[in-house]
Amino acid sequence: MKAAGVFLLLSLALFFYQGIAEMDEAAFRGMEPSCENFDLGRGCTREFDPICGTDNNLYSNECLLCLHNRHRNGHVLIRNRGMCKTPRNNVA
């Protein structure tokens, strides 16, 4: 019975470790911006809701990140919401 309990605990620990590793990898790659939520043809608002892109640039908001991708045929993802830890430069 003790062996089965130890096996169960080790299995659960491995399961949770794998889940955490996958979340860390997804955060490193970045999240896809929700560009379909914005009318990019009309432009973006000037509200400041900072987004750090996977290019390590700071964007004032998610719409501006989408606009940047559209104009430059880029595929910059969202690294994190908020300020970049070490921003390369700021993009409008």
C-alpha positions as YAML, in Angstrom:
chain: A
units: angstrom
residues:
- id: 1
  name: MET
  ca: [0.00, 0.00, 0.00]
- id: 2
  name: LYS
  ca: [2.86, 2.39, 0.81]
- id: 3
  name: ALA
  ca: [4.46, 1.75, -2.60]
- id: 4
  name: ALA
  ca: [1.19, 2.63, -4.34]
- id: 5
  name: GLY
  ca: [0.95, 5.88, -2.33]
- id: 6
  name: VAL
  ca: [4.52, 6.86, -3.17]
- id: 7
  name: PHE
  ca: [3.90, 6.09, -6.84]
- id: 8
  name: LEU
  ca: [0.73, 8.21, -6.79]
- id: 9
  name: LEU
  ca: [2.54, 11.16, -5.20]
- id: 10
  name: LEU
  ca: [5.41, 10.97, -7.67]
- id: 11
  name: SER
  ca: [2.96, 10.77, -10.58]
- id: 12
  name: LEU
  ca: [1.09, 13.85, -9.37]
- id: 13
  name: ALA
  ca: [4.33, 15.77, -8.85]
- id: 14
  name: LEU
  ca: [5.47, 14.95, -12.39]
- id: 15
  name: PHE
  ca: [2.07, 15.94, -13.79]
- id: 16
  name: PHE
  ca: [2.16, 19.36, -12.11]
- id: 17
  name: TYR
  ca: [5.81, 19.95, -13.03]
- id: 18
  name: GLN
  ca: [5.04, 19.24, -16.69]
- id: 19
  name: GLY
  ca: [2.11, 21.68, -16.61]
- id: 20
  name: ILE
  ca: [4.25, 24.44, -15.12]
- id: 21
  name: ALA
  ca: [7.00, 23.84, -17.71]
- id: 22
  name: GLU
  ca: [4.46, 24.12, -20.55]
- id: 23
  name: MET
  ca: [3.08, 27.38, -19.13]
- id: 24
  name: ASP
  ca: [6.60, 28.83, -18.88]
- id: 25
  name: GLU
  ca: [7.33, 27.84, -22.48]
- id: 26
  name: ALA
  ca: [4.08, 29.45, -23.68]
- id: 27
  name: ALA
  ca: [4.91, 32.66, -21.82]
- id: 28
  name: PHE
  ca: [8.36, 32.71, -23.43]
- id: 29
  name: ARG
  ca: [6.92, 32.32, -26.93]
- id: 30
  name: GLY
  ca: [4.25, 34.93, -26.31]
- id: 31
  name: MET
  ca: [0.52, 35.21, -26.77]
- id: 32
  name: GLU
  ca: [-1.25, 36.09, -29.99]
- id: 33
  name: PRO
  ca: [-2.73, 39.63, -29.87]
- id: 34
  name: SER
  ca: [-6.51, 39.89, -30.37]
- id: 35
  name: CYS
  ca: [-6.32, 42.07, -33.47]
- id: 36
  name: GLU
  ca: [-9.84, 41.13, -34.56]
- id: 37
  name: ASN
  ca: [-11.11, 43.26, -31.64]
- id: 38
  name: PHE
  ca: [-9.85, 46.45, -33.30]
- id: 39
  name: ASP
  ca: [-10.82, 48.39, -36.43]
- id: 40
  name: LEU
  ca: [-7.26, 48.95, -37.61]
- id: 41
  name: GLY
  ca: [-8.46, 50.91, -40.65]
- id: 42
  name: ARG
  ca: [-9.70, 53.64, -38.30]
- id: 43
  name: GLY
  ca: [-6.58, 53.69, -36.16]
- id: 44
  name: CYS
  ca: [-6.07, 53.15, -32.45]
- id: 45
  name: THR
  ca: [-7.02, 55.07, -29.34]
- id: 46
  name: ARG
  ca: [-4.36, 56.85, -27.33]
- id: 47
  name: GLU
  ca: [-5.15, 55.05, -24.07]
- id: 48
  name: PHE
  ca: [-2.06, 53.81, -22.27]
- id: 49
  name: ASP
  ca: [-2.39, 50.10, -21.54]
- id: 50
  name: PRO
  ca: [1.22, 48.97, -22.06]
- id: 51
  name: ILE
  ca: [2.09, 45.76, -23.89]
- id: 52
  name: CYS
  ca: [5.58, 44.29, -24.07]
- id: 53
  name: GLY
  ca: [6.10, 42.57, -27.42]
- id: 54
  name: THR
  ca: [8.25, 39.56, -28.14]
- id: 55
  name: ASP
  ca: [10.52, 41.98, -30.03]
- id: 56
  name: ASN
  ca: [11.16, 43.56, -26.59]
- id: 57
  name: ASN
  ca: [9.51, 46.81, -27.70]
- id: 58
  name: LEU
  ca: [6.96, 48.56, -25.51]
- id: 59
  name: TYR
  ca: [3.64, 49.30, -27.24]
- id: 60
  name: SER
  ca: [1.21, 51.79, -25.72]
- id: 61
  name: ASN
  ca: [-1.66, 49.36, -26.19]
- id: 62
  name: GLU
  ca: [-2.59, 46.10, -27.92]
- id: 63
  name: CYS
  ca: [-4.15, 47.89, -30.88]
- id: 64
  name: LEU
  ca: [-0.84, 49.61, -31.65]
- id: 65
  name: LEU
  ca: [0.93, 46.26, -31.56]
- id: 66
  name: CYS
  ca: [-1.58, 44.96, -34.11]
- id: 67
  name: LEU
  ca: [-1.13, 48.07, -36.24]
- id: 68
  name: HIS
  ca: [2.65, 47.60, -36.11]
- id: 69
  name: ASN
  ca: [2.27, 43.99, -37.28]
- id: 70
  name: ARG
  ca: [-0.07, 45.06, -40.08]
- id: 71
  name: HIS
  ca: [2.18, 47.82, -41.45]
- id: 72
  name: ARG
  ca: [5.41, 45.85, -41.18]
- id: 73
  name: ASN
  ca: [4.01, 42.42, -42.10]
- id: 74
  name: GLY
  ca: [5.35, 41.33, -38.74]
- id: 75
  name: HIS
  ca: [4.30, 38.71, -36.29]
- id: 76
  name: VAL
  ca: [5.18, 40.24, -32.94]
- id: 77
  name: LEU
  ca: [3.39, 38.50, -30.08]
- id: 78
  name: ILE
  ca: [2.55, 39.72, -26.57]
- id: 79
  name: ARG
  ca: [5.35, 38.77, -24.18]
- id: 80
  name: ASN
  ca: [3.50, 40.29, -21.23]
- id: 81
  name: ARG
  ca: [0.96, 42.95, -20.37]
- id: 82
  name: GLY
  ca: [2.66, 45.88, -18.70]
- id: 83
  name: MET
  ca: [6.09, 47.35, -19.03]
- id: 84
  name: CYS
  ca: [9.01, 45.44, -20.52]
- id: 85
  name: LYS
  ca: [11.71, 44.52, -18.03]
- id: 86
  name: THR
  ca: [14.41, 45.88, -20.34]
- id: 87
  name: PRO
  ca: [12.71, 47.76, -23.19]
- id: 88
  name: ARG
  ca: [14.69, 48.21, -26.38]
- id: 89
  name: ASN
  ca: [12.68, 51.28, -27.34]
- id: 90
  name: ASN
  ca: [9.14, 52.55, -27.17]
- id: 91
  name: VAL
  ca: [6.75, 52.33, -30.09]
- id: 92
  name: ALA
  ca: [3.98, 54.95, -30.13]
...
